Amino acid sequence: MRIVQPIMGVAFWKKDVRVEPEEVTVGFERGLPDSLNGKKFESRFELFVEANKIGGRHGIGMSDQIENRVIDAKSRGIYEAPGMALLNLVYERLMSAIHNENTTDLYMTLGRKLGRVAVRRQVARP
């Protein structure tokens, strides 16, 4: 990941970059995030913009991935999604607090299978 400069976050791997600790509170309603640090947002878009700012300050959400394409080819992508990374960490923590180990395992297993089906475009279209 040292070959790119982050767009939405900090280059946490550089020695001169200091990431300050920050406590973040995420509120959920009906399984969806609806507030950050007690602030409600008019739209989910606005919430994600703020989540990107928070996650970006901490350098989370950058990933360098080698992917298997449907056509049996490999491709490399460098992705940056600090808001999604932040909300995913919080959501998985919430799931682990609510569900037992078997339910969490089923959630993860079926999620991976659903992801593969979606990538292969094997989902039914209306």
CNS distance restraints for C-alpha pairs under 8 A (distance, minus, plus):
assign (resid   1 and name CA) (resid  63 and name CA) 7.55 0.50 0.50
assign (resid   1 and name CA) (resid  64 and name CA) 6.21 0.50 0.50
assign (resid   1 and name CA) (resid  78 and name CA) 7.65 0.50 0.50
assign (resid   2 and name CA) (resid  13 and name CA) 7.78 0.50 0.50
assign (resid   5 and name CA) (resid  11 and name CA) 6.77 0.50 0.50
assign (resid   6 and name CA) (resid  10 and name CA) 6.18 0.50 0.50
assign (resid   6 and name CA) (resid  11 and name CA) 6.25 0.50 0.50
assign (resid   6 and name CA) (resid  62 and name CA) 7.90 0.50 0.50
assign (resid   6 and name CA) (resid  80 and name CA) 7.34 0.50 0.50
assign (resid   7 and name CA) (resid  80 and name CA) 7.70 0.50 0.50
assign (resid   8 and name CA) (resid  52 and name CA) 6.92 0.50 0.50
assign (resid   8 and name CA) (resid  53 and name CA) 7.17 0.50 0.50
assign (resid   8 and name CA) (resid  56 and name CA) 5.40 0.50 0.50
assign (resid   8 and name CA) (resid  80 and name CA) 7.26 0.50 0.50
assign (resid   8 and name CA) (resid  81 and name CA) 7.81 0.50 0.50
assign (resid   8 and name CA) (resid  82 and name CA) 7.22 0.50 0.50
assign (resid   9 and name CA) (resid  53 and name CA) 7.53 0.50 0.50
assign (resid   9 and name CA) (resid  55 and name CA) 7.23 0.50 0.50
assign (resid   9 and name CA) (resid  56 and name CA) 3.56 0.50 0.50
assign (resid   9 and name CA) (resid  57 and name CA) 5.63 0.50 0.50
assign (resid   9 and name CA) (resid  58 and name CA) 7.07 0.50 0.50
assign (resid   9 and name CA) (resid  59 and name CA) 5.22 0.50 0.50
assign (resid   9 and name CA) (resid  60 and name CA) 7.52 0.50 0.50
assign (resid   9 and name CA) (resid  82 and name CA) 7.21 0.50 0.50
assign (resid  10 and name CA) (resid  17 and name CA) 7.58 0.50 0.50
assign (resid  10 and name CA) (resid  56 and name CA) 6.16 0.50 0.50
assign (resid  10 and name CA) (resid  57 and name CA) 6.10 0.50 0.50
assign (resid  10 and name CA) (resid  58 and name CA) 6.79 0.50 0.50
assign (resid  10 and name CA) (resid  59 and name CA) 4.95 0.50 0.50
assign (resid  11 and name CA) (resid  17 and name CA) 6.93 0.50 0.50
assign (resid  11 and name CA) (resid  59 and name CA) 6.37 0.50 0.50
assign (resid  12 and name CA) (resid  17 and name CA) 5.96 0.50 0.50
assign (resid  12 and name CA) (resid  18 and name CA) 7.40 0.50 0.50
assign (resid  12 and name CA) (resid  19 and name CA) 7.14 0.50 0.50
assign (resid  12 and name CA) (resid  58 and name CA) 7.45 0.50 0.50
assign (resid  12 and name CA) (resid  59 and name CA) 5.46 0.50 0.50
assign (resid  13 and name CA) (resid  17 and name CA) 7.50 0.50 0.50
assign (resid  19 and name CA) (resid  57 and name CA) 7.09 0.50 0.50
assign (resid  19 and name CA) (resid  58 and name CA) 5.74 0.50 0.50
assign (resid  19 and name CA) (resid  59 and name CA) 7.82 0.50 0.50
assign (resid  20 and name CA) (resid  58 and name CA) 7.47 0.50 0.50
assign (resid  24 and name CA) (resid  36 and name CA) 7.05 0.50 0.50
assign (resid  24 and name CA) (resid  37 and name CA) 5.81 0.50 0.50
assign (resid  25 and name CA) (resid  35 and name CA) 7.99 0.50 0.50
assign (resid  25 and name CA) (resid  36 and name CA) 5.66 0.50 0.50
assign (resid  25 and name CA) (resid  37 and name CA) 4.61 0.50 0.50
assign (resid  25 and name CA) (resid  38 and name CA) 6.99 0.50 0.50
assign (resid  26 and name CA) (resid  33 and name CA) 6.66 0.50 0.50
assign (resid  26 and name CA) (resid  34 and name CA) 7.55 0.50 0.50
assign (resid  26 and name CA) (resid  35 and name CA) 5.68 0.50 0.50
assign (resid  26 and name CA) (resid  36 and name CA) 4.71 0.50 0.50
assign (resid  26 and name CA) (resid  37 and name CA) 6.21 0.50 0.50
assign (resid  26 and name CA) (resid  38 and name CA) 7.54 0.50 0.50
assign (resid  26 and name CA) (resid  87 and name CA) 7.96 0.50 0.50
assign (resid  26 and name CA) (resid  90 and name CA) 7.39 0.50 0.50
assign (resid  27 and name CA) (resid  33 and name CA) 5.68 0.50 0.50
assign (resid  27 and name CA) (resid  34 and name CA) 5.62 0.50 0.50
assign (resid  27 and name CA) (resid  35 and name CA) 4.80 0.50 0.50
assign (resid  27 and name CA) (resid  36 and name CA) 6.34 0.50 0.50
assign (resid  27 and name CA) (resid  37 and name CA) 7.87 0.50 0.50
assign (resid  27 and name CA) (resid  38 and name CA) 7.25 0.50 0.50
assign (resid  28 and name CA) (resid  32 and name CA) 5.19 0.50 0.50
assign (resid  28 and name CA) (resid  33 and name CA) 4.28 0.50 0.50
assign (resid  28 and name CA) (resid  34 and name CA) 5.40 0.50 0.50
assign (resid  28 and name CA) (resid  35 and name CA) 7.01 0.50 0.50
assign (resid  29 and name CA) (resid  33 and name CA) 6.38 0.50 0.50
assign (resid  29 and name CA) (resid  34 and name CA) 6.28 0.50 0.50
assign (resid  33 and name CA) (resid  87 and name CA) 7.82 0.50 0.50
assign (resid  34 and name CA) (resid  40 and name CA) 6.05 0.50 0.50
assign (resid  34 and name CA) (resid  41 and name CA) 6.79 0.50 0.50
assign (resid  34 and name CA) (resid  44 and name CA) 7.28 0.50 0.50
assign (resid  34 and name CA) (resid  47 and name CA) 7.30 0.50 0.50
assign (resid  35 and name CA) (resid  39 and name CA) 5.17 0.50 0.50
assign (resid  35 and name CA) (resid  40 and name CA) 4.44 0.50 0.50
assign (resid  35 and name CA) (resid  41 and name CA) 6.41 0.50 0.50
assign (resid  35 and name CA) (resid  47 and name CA) 7.06 0.50 0.50
assign (resid  36 and name CA) (resid  40 and name CA) 6.86 0.50 0.50
assign (resid  36 and name CA) (resid  47 and name CA) 7.30 0.50 0.50
assign (resid  36 and name CA) (resid  50 and name CA) 7.96 0.50 0.50
assign (resid  36 and name CA) (resid  51 and name CA) 7.65 0.50 0.50
assign (resid  40 and name CA) (resid  47 and name CA) 7.99 0.50 0.50
assign (resid  41 and name CA) (resid  46 and name CA) 6.18 0.50 0.50
assign (resid  41 and name CA) (resid  47 and name CA) 5.81 0.50 0.50
assign (resid  42 and name CA) (resid  46 and name CA) 6.88 0.50 0.50
assign (resid  43 and name CA) (resid  47 and name CA) 6.57 0.50 0.50
assign (resid  44 and name CA) (resid  48 and name CA) 6.12 0.50 0.50
assign (resid  45 and name CA) (resid  49 and name CA) 6.22 0.50 0.50
assign (resid  46 and name CA) (resid  50 and name CA) 6.35 0.50 0.50
assign (resid  47 and name CA) (resid  51 and name CA) 6.10 0.50 0.50
assign (resid  48 and name CA) (resid  52 and name CA) 5.97 0.50 0.50
assign (resid  48 and name CA) (resid  83 and name CA) 5.85 0.50 0.50
assign (resid  48 and name CA) (resid  84 and name CA) 7.61 0.50 0.50
assign (resid  49 and name CA) (resid  53 and name CA) 6.49 0.50 0.50
assign (resid  49 and name CA) (resid  83 and name CA) 7.29 0.50 0.50
assign (resid  50 and name CA) (resid  54 and name CA) 6.32 0.50 0.50
assign (resid  50 and name CA) (resid  83 and name CA) 7.56 0.50 0.50
assign (resid  51 and name CA) (resid  55 and name CA) 5.94 0.50 0.50
assign (resid  51 and name CA) (resid  82 and name CA) 7.17 0.50 0.50
assign (resid  51 and name CA) (resid  83 and name CA) 4.27 0.50 0.50
assign (resid  51 and name CA) (resid  84 and name CA) 7.54 0.50 0.50
assign (resid  51 and name CA) (resid  86 and name CA) 6.92 0.50 0.50
assign (resid  51 and name CA) (resid  87 and name CA) 7.48 0.50 0.50
assign (resid  52 and name CA) (resid  56 and name CA) 5.64 0.50 0.50
assign (resid  52 and name CA) (resid  81 and name CA) 7.06 0.50 0.50
assign (resid  52 and name CA) (resid  82 and name CA) 5.00 0.50 0.50
assign (resid  52 and name CA) (resid  83 and name CA) 3.83 0.50 0.50
assign (resid  52 and name CA) (resid  84 and name CA) 7.46 0.50 0.50
assign (resid  53 and name CA) (resid  57 and name CA) 6.22 0.50 0.50
assign (resid  53 and name CA) (resid  82 and name CA) 7.64 0.50 0.50
assign (resid  53 and name CA) (resid  83 and name CA) 7.24 0.50 0.50
assign (resid  54 and name CA) (resid  58 and name CA) 6.94 0.50 0.50
assign (resid  54 and name CA) (resid  82 and name CA) 7.71 0.50 0.50
assign (resid  54 and name CA) (resid  83 and name CA) 7.21 0.50 0.50
assign (resid  55 and name CA) (resid  59 and name CA) 6.36 0.50 0.50
assign (resid  55 and name CA) (resid  60 and name CA) 5.58 0.50 0.50
assign (resid  55 and name CA) (resid  61 and name CA) 7.20 0.50 0.50
assign (resid  55 and name CA) (resid  82 and name CA) 4.51 0.50 0.50
assign (resid  55 and name CA) (resid  83 and name CA) 5.41 0.50 0.50
assign (resid  55 and name CA) (resid  85 and name CA) 7.27 0.50 0.50
assign (resid  55 and name CA) (resid  86 and name CA) 5.73 0.50 0.50
assign (resid  56 and name CA) (resid  60 and name CA) 6.20 0.50 0.50
assign (resid  56 and name CA) (resid  61 and name CA) 7.69 0.50 0.50
assign (resid  56 and name CA) (resid  82 and name CA) 5.30 0.50 0.50
assign (resid  56 and name CA) (resid  83 and name CA) 7.46 0.50 0.50
assign (resid  59 and name CA) (resid  82 and name CA) 7.22 0.50 0.50
assign (resid  60 and name CA) (resid  81 and name CA) 7.85 0.50 0.50
assign (resid  60 and name CA) (resid  82 and name CA) 5.26 0.50 0.50
assign (resid  60 and name CA) (resid  85 and name CA) 6.52 0.50 0.50
assign (resid  60 and name CA) (resid  86 and name CA) 7.31 0.50 0.50
assign (resid  61 and name CA) (resid  79 and name CA) 7.76 0.50 0.50
assign (resid  61 and name CA) (resid  80 and name CA) 5.50 0.50 0.50
assign (resid  61 and name CA) (resid  81 and name CA) 4.81 0.50 0.50
assign (resid  61 and name CA) (resid  82 and name CA) 4.08 0.50 0.50
assign (resid  61 and name CA) (resid  83 and name CA) 7.31 0.50 0.50
assign (resid  61 and name CA) (resid  84 and name CA) 7.14 0.50 0.50
assign (resid  61 and name CA) (resid  85 and name CA) 4.88 0.50 0.50
assign (resid  61 and name CA) (resid  86 and name CA) 7.46 0.50 0.50
assign (resid  62 and name CA) (resid  78 and name CA) 7.23 0.50 0.50
assign (resid  62 and name CA) (resid  79 and name CA) 5.66 0.50 0.50
assign (resid  62 and name CA) (resid  80 and name CA) 4.43 0.50 0.50
assign (resid  62 and name CA) (resid  81 and name CA) 6.40 0.50 0.50
assign (resid  62 and name CA) (resid  82 and name CA) 6.99 0.50 0.50
assign (resid  63 and name CA) (resid  78 and name CA) 5.68 0.50 0.50
assign (resid  63 and name CA) (resid  79 and name CA) 5.29 0.50 0.50
assign (resid  63 and name CA) (resid  80 and name CA) 6.52 0.50 0.50
assign (resid  64 and name CA) (resid  76 and name CA) 7.31 0.50 0.50
assign (resid  64 and name CA) (resid  77 and name CA) 5.96 0.50 0.50
assign (resid  64 and name CA) (resid  78 and name CA) 4.46 0.50 0.50
assign (resid  64 and name CA) (resid  79 and name CA) 6.50 0.50 0.50
assign (resid  65 and name CA) (resid  76 and name CA) 5.60 0.50 0.50
assign (resid  65 and name CA) (resid  77 and name CA) 5.36 0.50 0.50
assign (resid  65 and name CA) (resid  78 and name CA) 6.25 0.50 0.50
assign (resid  65 and name CA) (resid  79 and name CA) 7.91 0.50 0.50
assign (resid  66 and name CA) (resid  74 and name CA) 6.63 0.50 0.50
assign (resid  66 and name CA) (resid  75 and name CA) 5.67 0.50 0.50
assign (resid  66 and name CA) (resid  76 and name CA) 4.49 0.50 0.50
assign (resid  66 and name CA) (resid  77 and name CA) 6.59 0.50 0.50
assign (resid  67 and name CA) (resid  74 and name CA) 5.53 0.50 0.50
assign (resid  67 and name CA) (resid  75 and name CA) 5.25 0.50 0.50
assign (resid  67 and name CA) (resid  76 and name CA) 6.12 0.50 0.50
assign (resid  67 and name CA) (resid  77 and name CA) 7.65 0.50 0.50
assign (resid  68 and name CA) (resid  72 and name CA) 6.45 0.50 0.50
assign (resid  68 and name CA) (resid  73 and name CA) 6.03 0.50 0.50
assign (resid  68 and name CA) (resid  74 and name CA) 4.90 0.50 0.50
assign (resid  68 and name CA) (resid  75 and name CA) 6.72 0.50 0.50
assign (resid  69 and name CA) (resid  73 and name CA) 5.18 0.50 0.50
assign (resid  69 and name CA) (resid  74 and name CA) 5.86 0.50 0.50
assign (resid  69 and name CA) (resid  75 and name CA) 7.01 0.50 0.50
assign (resid  70 and name CA) (resid 119 and name CA) 7.69 0.50 0.50
assign (resid  70 and name CA) (resid 120 and name CA) 6.36 0.50 0.50
assign (resid  81 and name CA) (resid  85 and name CA) 6.20 0.50 0.50
assign (resid  82 and name CA) (resid  86 and name CA) 6.13 0.50 0.50
assign (resid  83 and name CA) (resid  87 and name CA) 6.18 0.50 0.50
assign (resid  84 and name CA) (resid  88 and name CA) 5.83 0.50 0.50
assign (resid  85 and name CA) (resid  89 and name CA) 6.16 0.50 0.50
assign (resid  86 and name CA) (resid  90 and name CA) 6.41 0.50 0.50
assign (resid  87 and name CA) (resid  91 and name CA) 5.94 0.50 0.50
assign (resid  88 and name CA) (resid  92 and name CA) 6.01 0.50 0.50
assign (resid  89 and name CA) (resid  93 and name CA) 6.23 0.50 0.50
assign (resid  90 and name CA) (resid  94 and name CA) 6.18 0.50 0.50
assign (resid  91 and name CA) (resid  95 and name CA) 6.13 0.50 0.50
assign (resid  92 and name CA) (resid  96 and name CA) 6.18 0.50 0.50
assign (resid  93 and name CA) (resid  97 and name CA) 6.34 0.50 0.50
assign (resid  94 and name CA) (resid  98 and name CA) 6.36 0.50 0.50
assign (resid  95 and name CA) (resid  99 and name CA) 5.86 0.50 0.50
assign (resid  95 and name CA) (resid 104 and name CA) 7.22 0.50 0.50
assign (resid  96 and name CA) (resid 100 and name CA) 7.07 0.50 0.50
assign (resid  96 and name CA) (resid 101 and name CA) 7.76 0.50 0.50
assign (resid  96 and name CA) (resid 104 and name CA) 6.89 0.50 0.50
assign (resid  99 and name CA) (resid 103 and name CA) 5.98 0.50 0.50
assign (resid  99 and name CA) (resid 104 and name CA) 6.18 0.50 0.50
assign (resid 100 and name CA) (resid 104 and name CA) 6.27 0.50 0.50
assign (resid 101 and name CA) (resid 105 and name CA) 6.07 0.50 0.50
assign (resid 102 and name CA) (resid 106 and name CA) 6.21 0.50 0.50
assign (resid 103 and name CA) (resid 107 and name CA) 6.14 0.50 0.50
assign (resid 104 and name CA) (resid 108 and name CA) 6.25 0.50 0.50
assign (resid 105 and name CA) (resid 109 and name CA) 6.08 0.50 0.50
assign (resid 106 and name CA) (resid 110 and name CA) 5.93 0.50 0.50
assign (resid 107 and name CA) (resid 111 and name CA) 5.90 0.50 0.50
assign (resid 108 and name CA) (resid 112 and name CA) 6.30 0.50 0.50
assign (resid 109 and name CA) (resid 113 and name CA) 6.42 0.50 0.50
assign (resid 110 and name CA) (resid 114 and name CA) 5.99 0.50 0.50
assign (resid 111 and name CA) (resid 115 and name CA) 6.11 0.50 0.50
assign (resid 112 and name CA) (resid 116 and name CA) 6.34 0.50 0.50
assign (resid 113 and name CA) (resid 117 and name CA) 6.28 0.50 0.50
assign (resid 114 and name CA) (resid 118 and name CA) 6.10 0.50 0.50
assign (resid 115 and name CA) (resid 119 and name CA) 6.14 0.50 0.50
assign (resid 116 and name CA) (resid 120 and name CA) 6.17 0.50 0.50
assign (resid 117 and name CA) (resid 121 and name CA) 6.10 0.50 0.50
assign (resid 117 and name CA) (resid 122 and name CA) 5.19 0.50 0.50
assign (resid 117 and name CA) (resid 123 and name CA) 6.42 0.50 0.50
assign (resid 118 and name CA) (resid 122 and name CA) 6.05 0.50 0.50
assign (resid 118 and name CA) (resid 123 and name CA) 6.03 0.50 0.50
